[in-house]
Amino acid sequence: MARIASILIVSAGLTLQGSMAALAAAQQAQTQAANISAQSVSPAPPPPPKYTPPAKGSPPVVDTPEQREAIAKWKERAEQKLAAERQAYNDKVAPSYDFHYGKKNPYTPGNVQVVGDGFLNPGAFPTAEYCGTCHQEAYSQWRQALHSNAFRTPFYRTSVNILIRDKERGIAFSRHCDSCHNPIGVLGAALTADSKVDRSRFDPDGLTCTTCHSVVSLDSTNGNASVKMGVPSVIVDENGDRIPGMVPFDMILRHPERHSKAVMHDFLRTPEFCAACHKANLPSPLNDYKFIRAFTAYDEWQQSKFSQRNPLTFYTADFTTCQGCHMKRNPNALPDYGAKSGTFASHRWLAGNTAVPFYYGFDEQLSKTIDFLRAGNYLNVDIFALKKADSDKLIAPLGSVPYQLAPSETVDAYVVIQNKNIGHSLIPEVRDLYEAWVEFTVKDSAGTEIYHSGFLKPDGMLDPRAHSFTNRPVTDQGEFVDNHKVWTIHSVAYDNSVQAGRSVLVRYEFRMPADANGAVTVTAKVNYRHLRQSYLNNIFGKDHPAYPVVEIASRTRVMKVGDNAPESPEPNDNQDWMRWNNLGIALLDQFQYKESIQAFTEVIKLRPTYADAYTNVGLTEIVWEKYDSARTAIRKALSIDPNSARATYYDGLLQRRLGNTEREIADFSKVVEMFPQSRDARRELGITYYQQNSNSAAVEQFEALQKIDPDDLTAHYNLSILYRRIGKLKEAAEQQAMFVDKKVDPGAPTYGLNFLRLHPEISTESIPWHIHSDLERSSGGPQNGK
Amino acid sequence: MASKANRNQWYSRGSRWVQLGICFFGIPAGAMAANNCAWINETTASSLLGGDAVGQVSAADAGQTTVCTFTQTGTDVVRTLRVTVEIAADPHARVGALAQSCGADSAPLKAIGNEALTCSADDRKGGPSERLVGRVRDQVFTITIASTLKKDSALTRDSLHAKIYLAAEQVAGNLF
């Protein structure tokens, strides 16, 4: 085929012969790549062809008529070749394919779709080595990154194999997982019993370059790979039409703008693109139960300060996308024609996964991942306060106030962990497998341990009473879903993740030394491990090396028996007003409303012109149902900052309580105007209009809300009624069905309770307001986790 | 490259004739089961061997070794890919014992199962051969790729090393 095309081009009098040789080399590399790309350390792609980037702002090269004709012929041949190969491929694989969900849904329970008819042959995807010829930096980073290893790792295979071996389900159901982990396999009909597909071509590369860069549209933000894959193409013609398959490098280098048009859609730079796979649900076709939202880093980002779409965040920040943190531009070490000013957007997608680079020996990726976790001031650890056993008074903020401690005195340490600069929860996504926890130690002046929570036991298991930022999904029998058998999940016994921008208060009780000159060194750390030891044991058995534990953030304070004077803050310490604010946020989330308001009031004392401090008091009082005092606080906030969307939103809620509908509508409308993607304001405005029988206005808000969050239950419920009122019966039925499917099963919490009854060491963690202690109490008290 | 593509097309055409034959004449049920290797499919094995291979599985009773053998027969060459899997009480020791046959050139292989090593297993009379011994938890496996042709351009020493790695990823991945 390539030979024929070569002849055609030569006969057209073009100078693409050199590029044909380059293409042949690339094709050879592609063949070899199928052999070697699985290796931990892949050989580099062939050296890039010579290229001088056009001067900035220079117009695209204009082709001669002969060149245009040659490209048109190339395109025609490429399309014919693709069509023939795709048809032959479908003839081969379709007859034995298990269309479990019907011929129209070959990829269900995944949401991925593909342009054209039938399965897409894996050979249609140019390999990473082809792309890597000119993008050597991207290639070398990608090879060590999670995306290239999305399928092949033991950490994934162990989970998905359980689903494949499940007698009631089988490999067809694994399309749910592989739509994101191995899309070429899904689109290529590999996921069927008695597969006729050569898996060595794509399994080792997981998400290769031409999976992400071949997506042509985002269908929704529903996740589970809700994208449409185009026929892979690395260039478009002069009309913008895609030319399938590989082309000679010269063709790309002559028209880099056409290459960009084919592979660099604007949506690649948006969080919505990441949402396609970093948002997942467990649909009823998978679990025979009902829709369960599995995780959604995208919605967490959308609700964070970094999206600038949510007026209700406690703090503000510059707009930052997923790519802004996980694809930062760095100087490129290898030649890469995609580099701009010598920098390239990282294709390492640094995040939290240390297990994959550890297993494969990708030392550079591992070290950069650890650096990433430790950098960025993502978390703030604050040993904020002490409370003596015989007093209700809080000694706070530590470091700023003097205090005395007596020998053998029992104290509670208040540790506030702030999810300060993560654009999603701590920890995100697969919380049943990842493990972040607080390690809290108290040592005397001789270095002897007085108290230790959050230790690792000799077998590698975490202290079961540690404060961990994990969850416990359970089955309908109340058993922990230890092996990531997600289709058995019916409920969550607890979820101690910390949402973006919020804080958590962790309390530890210990006793000061008896020595009158004694002192203790108190350290609180947040550690992270990828993955939980019991899951690693499930994968490898117990004889595996210890996987890395990364200390993300920590703080140490020394406390003396006797007088303790104020001390200078450390560079990463928050200012005192923010320390109080974080305590207030943590207490609010732990339903300690009175104490929360006291903390926010301390913020007001330190920053009397800070409107949000009053809003924080107001919102806590709204939650506490003390509307009159809430009104006073919100009025004060609005008097300081009349354009505060946050205070205006809460004012809207308070106006509703008073029956001031016009003010209520004005408030929510103002917030919507300022933050068109505020799901809360849209929802409340929709409810207001609904209550006023303003059907079309209510529909407008709920439809807008559904575009922001397709799972919003209020929108489903109200639209099902509103559509019926206005005669849209089909749409009403659809909304009703989605509401019923997505609504939490009222019986589900009992599954979690069954688990907690059987696990008292964890049940304490499910209570928001709890204390960690090893001290014996007359009432019995918690058992030592050791 | 073009000739390689043509060759693949030829194989494709060949396999279509085989499929056609199957449609007309059917095949014994036992032979259907024989191709059903749990750890690597026939198409993947064919790709690694460089041509259409026929698979056969000897399913083991409990405690015994299961063997998948894929054979690709050419005009002057027979290439095989053989996979064995067994459950071992002391899997690490069993890997060591099986590795005894490897000789001095064995090398540990990273990121295959819990542990793995590979070595050449050339038969003096035959052609090149590569062997891999590894385990996933207590499942010990071996993979052997061999050719009867002394200088087999489809299975050179370098390509054998790469191919056995790909085979091992399939086998170990399915054993996890």
Contacts between the chains, C-beta under 8 A, distances in Angstrom:
chain1	res1	chain2	res2	distance
A	1	B	2	6.9
A	1	B	5	6.1
A	2	B	1	6.1
A	2	B	2	5.5
A	2	B	5	7.3
A	3	B	2	4.1
A	24	B	1	5.0
A	27	B	1	4.7
A	28	B	1	6.0
A	31	B	1	7.7
A	31	B	4	6.8
A	32	B	162	7.8
A	34	B	47	7.7
A	34	B	166	7.7
A	35	B	159	6.0
A	35	B	162	3.8
A	35	B	163	6.0
A	35	B	166	6.5
A	36	B	162	4.6
A	36	B	165	7.8
A	38	B	162	7.8
A	38	B	165	5.4
A	38	B	166	5.1
A	38	B	169	5.1
A	39	B	162	7.1
A	39	B	165	5.7
A	40	B	110	5.1
A	40	B	111	5.1
A	88	B	12	6.7
A	91	B	16	7.9
A	92	B	12	7.9
A	92	B	15	7.7
A	92	B	16	7.8
A	92	B	19	7.8
A	152	B	169	5.8
A	152	B	173	6.1
A	154	B	113	7.7
A	154	B	136	7.8
A	154	B	172	7.7
A	154	B	173	7.7
A	154	B	176	4.9
A	157	B	173	4.7
A	157	B	174	7.6
A	157	B	176	4.3
A	158	B	176	4.5
A	161	B	174	6.9
A	161	B	176	5.8
A	194	B	35	8.0
A	194	B	36	6.8
A	194	B	41	7.7
A	195	B	41	5.2
A	195	B	43	7.1
A	196	B	41	7.6
A	196	B	42	8.0
A	196	B	43	5.3
A	197	B	41	7.5
A	197	B	43	5.8
A	197	B	44	7.8
A	198	B	43	4.8
A	198	B	44	5.0
A	198	B	46	7.3
A	198	B	47	4.2
A	199	B	41	6.8
A	199	B	43	7.8
A	199	B	44	4.9
A	199	B	170	6.3
A	200	B	44	5.1
A	200	B	47	5.7
A	200	B	48	6.3
A	200	B	166	4.4
A	200	B	167	7.6
A	200	B	169	7.8
A	200	B	170	6.6
A	201	B	47	7.2
A	203	B	169	6.8
A	203	B	170	7.1
A	203	B	173	7.1
A	204	B	166	6.9
A	204	B	169	6.2
A	359	B	111	5.6
A	360	B	110	6.8
A	360	B	111	4.5
A	361	B	110	5.0
A	361	B	111	6.8
A	539	B	176	6.5
A	540	B	114	5.4
A	540	B	137	6.5
A	541	B	114	7.1
A	541	B	137	4.3
A	541	B	138	6.8
A	543	B	92	7.2
A	543	B	114	7.2
A	544	B	114	6.8
